[in-house]
Amino acid sequence: GKRDVYGGLYSPHTLASYFGRFTYNYAERYMAQFTVRRDGSSNFGPNNKWGTFPSVSLGWNVTNEKFLEKRPEWFTKMKVRLSWGKNGNEAIGSFRYTANVAMGNNYTFGGAGNQLVNGGSKPSGTPNADLKWEESEQYDAGLDLSFFNNSLTFTVDWFKKKTNGMLKTMSVPSYLGESKPWGNVGDMENSGVEFELGYKFRKGDWAFNVNANASYLKNKLVNLGNDTGYETSDNVHQIGNVSRAENGQPYPFFYGYKTAGIFQNQAQVNAYVNSKGEKMQPNAEPGDVIFVDYNGDGVINDADKTNIGKGDPDWTFGLNFGASWKLLDFSMLWAGSFGNKIFDTTRRVDLRYANLPEAFMGRWHGEGTSNTMPRFAWSTANDNNKVSDLYIKNGSYVRLKNIQLGVTLPKKWTET
């Protein structure tokens, strides 16, 4: 008998690349490398299917210069590095540059009967034939040093990375379609410094090595690519959006009210007034949160929300230590970060009976009992649960990730 067969490719994706490199080395003193690649992606339309990404790197072995031939014996090596380059990102999925045909849409057929038919087709969104590669441009300057016949090494790098034309959905009026078109609409900048320090030695049956690294990162959203210059995200429980992207700020950051503790008594509520003598929080009671008038206009409202922390750390670091003596060996790995914050949503304001005991027990229940956790109430006119720095916790940490002690059995025990 006959059978119906159907099928097709699911999100087909192809890449094509051309690559070229030129390398130059003069007497191990001056080195240069030039690279260019040209990449084509099926994720982009005919207008901008291809992108060109060049790079160049330069190196100078300073210690190979004649004027350093008579350097101190402990000064082993010094190298200076400079580089610049571009690369591209096309990871957005297939056919974002065009509008597919979406099936299964209702439409009215006929005249007076107005028969409703399920099975119509329509464009799935708004096309953008000019969609192109997201481009990252990076600069780097580095210095490598080694001493005592490479027993002590030190490396430092400064970098700056600019991401131009970030691939995102565009901010367009809703009447253009159900799905917003994709476009190259944002710019981001990351800059920082990276350090690496190492030391090793071996003498007799003893061996020792330690390696440490640390990096500092500064992130800034240059251009979000919409008319307002900001957008909010991360809707949490009943308290609303807690994250915000904004031009000139880290991407993203936690956005909410700053607080100044808890009202301990009615006199404190009455004393918190603006320049006109009006109560700043007229609905507050003892045990309620004190919200800061951040913009100084004498009113507590949404205009007082500001940056209350970010999830990305300023510093990250790692430390690897190893030592051995005869048949014994020991190693450990430490890691950590500093400057990152955590938005703590373990206190569920939408599930009143599901709060953690320590949060409930630490609440304000009388003058002097707490200056960080408001009083317990089913609801408050002061809205104690709105987004504020009371939810922000310090995310910095130092952690011992691995520790190991080993014994190597003598060969004669393991030989057969």
Phi, psi and omega per residue, in radians:
G1 nan 3.036 -3.122
K2 -1.626 2.589 3.072
R3 -2.295 2.472 3.067
D4 -1.462 2.327 -3.139
V5 -2.213 2.345 3.085
Y6 -2.514 2.855 3.138
G7 2.915 -3.078 -3.123
G8 2.969 3.016 3.120
L9 -1.261 2.467 3.074
Y10 -1.829 1.992 -3.138
S11 0.825 1.089 3.138
P12 -1.105 2.558 -3.074
H13 -2.615 2.240 3.105
T14 -2.346 2.624 3.082
L15 -2.253 2.540 3.014
A16 -2.357 2.442 -3.054
S17 -2.458 2.517 2.951
Y18 -2.082 2.475 -2.993
F19 -2.467 2.362 3.092
G20 -2.460 2.553 -3.111
R21 -2.517 2.442 3.042
F22 -2.219 2.237 -3.098
T23 -2.144 2.415 3.128
Y24 -2.338 2.387 3.124
N25 -2.459 2.106 3.113
Y26 -1.959 1.845 3.016
A27 0.963 0.528 -3.122
E28 0.981 0.393 3.081
R29 -1.885 -0.837 -3.098
Y30 -2.091 2.203 -3.115
M31 -2.253 2.512 3.117
A32 -2.545 2.541 3.074
Q33 -2.469 2.262 3.129
F34 -2.076 2.294 -3.113
T35 -2.323 2.488 3.018
V36 -2.476 2.387 3.056
R37 -2.349 2.605 3.119
R38 -2.226 2.124 -3.023
D39 -2.081 2.404 3.048
G40 -2.080 2.422 -3.101
S41 -2.276 2.415 3.087
S42 -1.274 -0.132 3.116
N43 -1.297 -0.197 3.137
F44 -2.014 2.696 -3.116
G45 -1.353 3.139 -3.082
P46 -1.029 -0.485 -3.080
N47 -1.146 -0.660 -3.039
N48 -2.442 0.751 -3.095
K49 -1.169 -0.537 -3.042
W50 -1.877 2.568 3.042
G51 -2.345 2.541 3.139
T52 -1.964 2.270 -3.026
F53 -2.311 1.735 3.131
P54 -1.607 2.861 3.029
S55 -2.723 2.714 3.095
V56 -2.518 2.445 3.074
S57 -2.359 2.458 -3.111
L58 -2.199 2.469 3.106
G59 -2.365 2.540 3.137
W60 -2.370 1.938 3.043
N61 -1.441 1.622 -3.022
V62 -1.092 -0.649 -3.070
T63 -1.265 -0.124 3.049
N64 -1.598 0.024 3.081
E65 -1.322 2.621 -3.101
K66 -1.103 -0.582 -3.106
F67 -1.219 -0.136 3.082
L68 -1.986 0.256 3.115
E69 -1.101 -0.561 -3.116
K70 -1.765 0.535 3.111
R71 -1.193 2.872 3.098
P72 -1.019 2.595 -3.072
E73 -1.084 -0.518 -3.101
W74 -1.334 -0.283 -3.114
F75 -1.542 1.717 -2.987
T76 -1.475 -0.874 -2.991
K77 -2.706 2.568 3.030
M78 -2.521 2.207 -3.129
K79 -2.339 2.394 3.101
V80 -1.948 2.356 -3.108
R81 -2.217 2.464 3.032
L82 -2.365 2.455 3.104
S83 -2.646 2.704 3.067
W84 -2.585 2.484 3.114
G85 -2.959 2.941 3.090
K86 -2.245 2.560 2.959
N87 -2.472 2.968 -3.015
G88 -2.198 2.783 3.096
N89 -2.247 2.290 3.132
E90 -2.288 0.311 -3.042
A91 -1.428 1.330 -3.128
I92 -2.209 -0.065 -3.054
G93 1.635 2.912 -3.021
S94 -1.454 2.575 2.961
F95 1.078 0.511 3.057
R96 -1.243 -0.355 -3.085
Y97 -1.386 -0.176 -3.072
T98 -2.277 3.099 3.102
A99 -1.909 2.035 3.053
N100 -1.318 2.920 3.072
V101 -1.661 2.078 3.135
A102 -1.683 2.277 -3.121
M103 -1.746 3.025 3.083
G104 1.414 0.481 3.126
N105 -1.775 2.365 3.130
N106 -1.255 2.535 3.014
Y107 -2.640 2.756 -3.113
T108 -1.605 2.277 -3.102
F109 -2.146 2.378 3.072
G110 1.779 -3.055 -3.086
G111 -1.719 -1.882 -3.045
A112 -1.117 -0.467 -3.101
G113 -1.238 -0.481 -3.133
N114 0.863 0.931 -3.123
Q115 -1.221 2.265 3.137
L116 -1.555 2.095 -3.092
V117 -1.955 2.282 3.087
N118 -1.784 2.019 -3.098
G119 2.552 0.163 3.102
G120 -1.299 2.896 -3.141
S121 -2.218 2.636 3.111
K122 -2.745 2.837 3.074
P123 -1.061 2.463 -3.063
S124 -1.412 -0.213 -3.124
G125 -3.134 -2.827 -3.116
T126 -1.800 2.164 -3.122
P127 -1.332 2.806 3.037
N128 -2.477 1.654 -3.072
A129 -1.181 -0.276 -3.117
D130 -1.635 0.104 3.091
L131 -0.980 2.336 -3.053
K132 -2.494 3.139 -3.116
W133 -1.046 2.344 2.896
E134 -1.263 2.361 -2.998
E135 -2.102 2.289 3.069
S136 -1.976 2.237 3.115
E137 -2.007 2.181 -3.031
Q138 -2.246 2.388 3.046
Y139 -1.981 2.546 3.122
D140 -2.580 2.431 3.021
A141 -2.301 2.219 -3.052
G142 -2.337 2.737 3.110
L143 -2.373 2.196 3.096
D144 -1.987 2.273 3.122
L145 -2.263 2.477 3.012
S146 -2.480 2.569 -3.053
F147 -2.383 2.805 3.057
F148 0.928 0.925 3.096
N149 0.997 0.800 3.090
N150 1.215 0.222 3.059
S151 -1.219 -0.601 3.134
L152 -2.054 2.150 -3.128
T153 -2.234 2.596 3.124
F154 -2.548 2.320 3.130
T155 -2.321 2.396 3.046
V156 -2.356 2.399 3.125
D157 -2.303 2.370 2.940
W158 -1.883 2.368 -3.129
F159 -2.398 2.723 3.045
K160 -2.524 2.169 -3.097
K161 -2.142 2.150 3.119
K162 -1.974 2.089 3.105
T163 -1.780 2.053 -3.063
N164 -1.956 2.442 3.098
G165 1.162 0.872 3.138
M166 -1.023 2.420 -3.134
L167 -1.393 1.922 -3.123
K168 -2.554 2.890 2.979
T169 -1.255 2.483 -3.050
M170 -1.490 2.631 3.073
S171 -1.521 1.762 -3.107
V172 -2.301 2.793 3.101
P173 -1.027 2.530 -3.061
S174 -1.152 -0.407 -3.091
Y175 -1.243 -0.120 3.104
L176 -1.317 -0.258 3.122
G177 2.692 2.988 -3.120
E178 -1.253 -0.523 -3.069
S179 -2.054 2.249 3.138
K180 -1.239 2.483 3.136
P181 -1.262 2.669 3.030
W182 -1.468 2.546 3.121
G183 -2.708 3.022 3.067
N184 -1.670 1.563 -2.853
V185 -2.124 0.057 -3.067
G186 -2.411 2.716 3.070
D187 -2.273 2.410 -3.105
M188 -2.293 2.644 3.103
E189 -2.348 2.255 3.052
N190 -2.183 2.323 3.097
S191 -2.486 2.734 -3.130
G192 3.070 -3.003 -3.118
V193 -2.343 2.460 3.097
E194 -2.151 2.406 3.138
F195 -2.182 2.538 3.032
E196 -2.511 2.272 -3.099
L197 -2.274 2.316 -3.137
G198 -2.401 2.562 3.090
Y199 -2.539 2.385 3.128
K200 -2.593 2.598 3.017
F201 -2.723 2.754 3.095
R202 -2.447 2.295 3.116
K203 -2.587 2.007 -3.121
G204 1.083 -2.215 3.125
D205 -1.485 -0.035 -3.081
W206 -1.707 2.463 2.997
A207 -2.477 2.514 -3.047
F208 -2.591 2.428 3.038
N209 -2.627 2.518 3.067
V210 -2.492 2.358 3.105
N211 -2.292 2.281 3.141
A212 -2.267 2.489 3.072
N213 -2.427 2.617 3.100
A214 -2.588 2.511 3.114
S215 -2.414 2.448 3.089
Y216 -1.966 2.317 -3.105
L217 -2.262 2.298 3.020
K218 -2.074 2.101 -3.089
N219 -1.938 2.426 3.118
K220 -2.535 2.277 3.005
L221 -1.431 1.993 -3.106
V222 -1.389 -0.832 -3.094
N223 -2.593 2.067 3.133
L224 -1.310 -0.474 3.072
G225 1.580 0.348 3.034
N226 -2.230 3.085 -3.037
D227 -1.235 -0.521 -3.043
T228 -1.511 -0.436 -3.074
G229 1.424 0.127 3.092
Y230 -2.700 2.838 2.991
E231 -2.739 2.689 -3.116
T232 -1.950 2.790 -3.112
S233 -2.755 -3.097 3.078
D234 1.042 1.244 3.094
N235 -1.318 2.064 -3.045
V236 -1.935 2.100 3.010
H237 0.786 -2.164 -3.100
Q238 -1.823 0.154 -3.035
I239 -1.793 -0.100 3.028
G240 1.660 -2.905 -3.128
N241 -1.229 2.354 -3.092
V242 -1.986 -0.202 -3.122
S243 -2.018 2.695 -3.108
R244 -2.543 2.455 2.966
A245 -1.913 2.308 -3.078
E246 -2.620 2.421 3.122
N247 -0.977 2.324 3.120
G248 1.514 -0.036 -3.096
Q249 -2.022 2.852 3.007
P250 -1.032 2.674 -3.084
Y251 -2.075 2.099 -0.320
P252 -1.580 -3.078 3.062
F253 -2.427 2.832 3.117
F254 -1.421 2.354 -2.976
Y255 -2.161 2.096 -3.134
G256 -3.071 -2.868 -3.083
Y257 -1.528 2.535 2.904
K258 -1.497 2.565 -3.117
T259 -2.126 2.822 -3.128
A260 -2.232 0.613 3.092
G261 1.779 -2.737 -3.090
I262 -2.145 2.371 3.033
F263 -1.069 2.147 -3.086
Q264 -1.595 -0.425 3.139
N265 -2.729 3.006 -3.088
Q266 -1.183 -0.553 3.131
A267 -1.086 -0.622 3.115
Q268 -1.212 -0.659 3.067
V269 -1.078 -0.783 -3.107
N270 -1.181 -0.501 -3.076
A271 -1.453 -0.231 -3.114
Y272 -1.521 1.560 -3.026
V273 -2.210 2.846 3.076
N274 -1.588 -2.989 -3.079
S275 -1.147 -0.336 3.115
K276 -1.583 -0.005 -3.116
G277 1.476 0.124 3.136
E278 -1.473 2.510 3.111
K279 -1.102 2.300 3.120
M280 -1.231 -0.635 3.124
Q281 -2.262 1.365 -3.040
P282 -1.129 -0.378 -3.127
N283 -1.615 0.032 -3.059
A284 -1.353 2.667 3.038
E285 -2.240 2.854 3.040
P286 -0.955 2.336 -3.072
G287 1.732 -0.120 3.122
D288 -1.558 2.842 -3.087
V289 -1.339 2.427 3.022
I290 -1.597 1.955 3.106
F291 -1.635 2.448 -3.061
V292 -1.495 2.348 3.017
D293 -1.371 1.402 -2.938
Y294 -1.141 -0.642 -3.117
N295 -1.598 -0.017 3.011
G296 1.227 0.434 -3.120
D297 -1.625 0.084 3.082
G298 1.457 0.121 -3.127
V299 -2.363 2.428 3.036
I300 -1.623 1.925 3.105
N301 -2.667 -3.010 -3.062
D302 -1.018 -0.422 -3.134
A303 -1.171 -0.217 3.132
D304 -1.568 -0.074 3.097
K305 -1.206 2.557 -3.090
T306 -2.709 -3.052 3.102
N307 -1.230 2.056 -3.132
I308 -2.006 0.286 3.090
G309 2.408 2.878 3.134
K310 -2.366 2.674 -3.082
G311 -1.435 -0.359 -3.128
D312 -1.502 2.400 -3.117
P313 -1.327 2.682 2.970
D314 -1.306 -0.753 -3.084
W315 -2.163 2.420 2.921
T316 -2.218 2.585 -3.104
F317 -2.628 2.818 3.077
G318 -2.555 2.643 3.133
L319 -2.455 2.161 -3.139
N320 -2.081 2.156 -3.077
F321 -2.172 2.371 3.093
G322 -2.516 2.525 3.116
A323 -2.618 2.638 3.094
S324 -2.569 2.633 3.082
W325 -2.563 2.027 -3.086
K326 0.910 -2.004 -3.073
L327 -1.598 -0.018 -3.097
L328 -1.756 2.482 3.028
D329 -2.443 2.588 -3.083
F330 -2.443 2.435 3.098
S331 -2.609 2.688 3.049
M332 -2.684 2.668 -3.115
L333 -2.255 2.155 3.076
W334 -1.933 2.581 3.067
A335 -2.566 2.745 3.133
G336 -3.019 3.056 3.087
S337 -2.636 2.720 3.139
F338 -2.367 2.535 3.041
G339 1.649 0.005 3.128
N340 -1.716 2.556 3.137
K341 -1.978 2.755 3.108
I342 -2.146 2.290 3.043
F343 -1.557 1.920 -3.013
D344 -1.500 1.924 3.130
T345 -1.946 0.438 3.106
T346 -1.288 -0.360 3.079
R347 -1.523 1.719 -3.041
R348 -1.412 1.939 3.116
V349 -1.401 -0.251 3.131
D350 -1.665 -0.153 3.071
L351 -2.254 1.537 -2.926
R352 -1.121 -0.459 -3.089
Y353 -1.604 0.064 -3.049
A354 -1.893 0.251 -3.140
N355 -1.289 2.609 3.133
L356 -1.159 2.471 -3.111
P357 -0.994 -0.695 -3.094
E358 -1.151 -0.565 3.095
A359 -1.218 -0.737 -3.130
F360 -1.175 -0.746 -3.107
M361 -1.227 -0.413 -3.136
G362 -1.546 0.151 -3.074
R363 -1.253 2.870 3.017
W364 -1.271 2.231 3.064
H365 -2.444 0.491 3.105
G366 2.687 2.773 -3.059
E367 -0.954 2.227 3.092
G368 1.509 -0.003 -3.063
T369 -1.450 -0.594 3.129
S370 -2.739 2.507 3.054
N371 -2.115 0.260 -3.123
T372 -2.272 -0.465 -3.101
M373 -2.040 2.099 -3.076
P374 -1.196 3.010 -3.141
R375 -1.120 2.746 3.063
F376 -1.417 2.276 3.072
A377 -2.787 2.553 3.093
W378 -1.083 -0.651 3.063
S379 -2.748 2.719 -3.139
T380 -2.365 2.507 3.069
A381 -1.182 -0.371 -3.130
N382 -1.431 -0.184 -3.120
D383 0.947 1.121 -3.108
N384 -1.159 -0.347 -3.039
N385 -1.545 -0.030 -3.104
K386 -1.175 2.798 -2.997
V387 -1.035 2.148 -3.140
S388 -2.672 3.054 3.140
D389 -1.246 -0.045 3.018
L390 -1.176 -0.371 3.101
Y391 -1.521 -0.200 -3.032
I392 -1.509 2.232 3.093
K393 -2.089 2.709 3.111
N394 -1.283 2.122 -3.120
G395 -1.683 0.046 3.132
S396 -1.136 2.535 -3.112
Y397 -2.731 2.764 2.931
V398 -2.279 2.208 -3.025
R399 -2.323 2.340 2.968
L400 -1.449 1.825 -3.012
K401 -1.486 -0.482 -3.115
N402 -2.743 2.428 3.040
I403 -2.487 2.391 -3.007
Q404 -2.554 2.358 3.031
L405 -2.152 2.203 -3.066
G406 -2.264 2.724 3.072
V407 -2.237 2.208 3.081
T408 -1.646 2.092 -3.120
L409 -1.209 2.514 3.104
P410 -0.988 2.547 -3.089
K411 -1.023 -0.633 -3.090
K412 -1.156 -0.355 3.103
W413 -1.362 -0.493 -3.027
T414 -1.786 -0.213 3.129
E415 -1.307 2.492 -3.132
T416 -1.859 nan nan
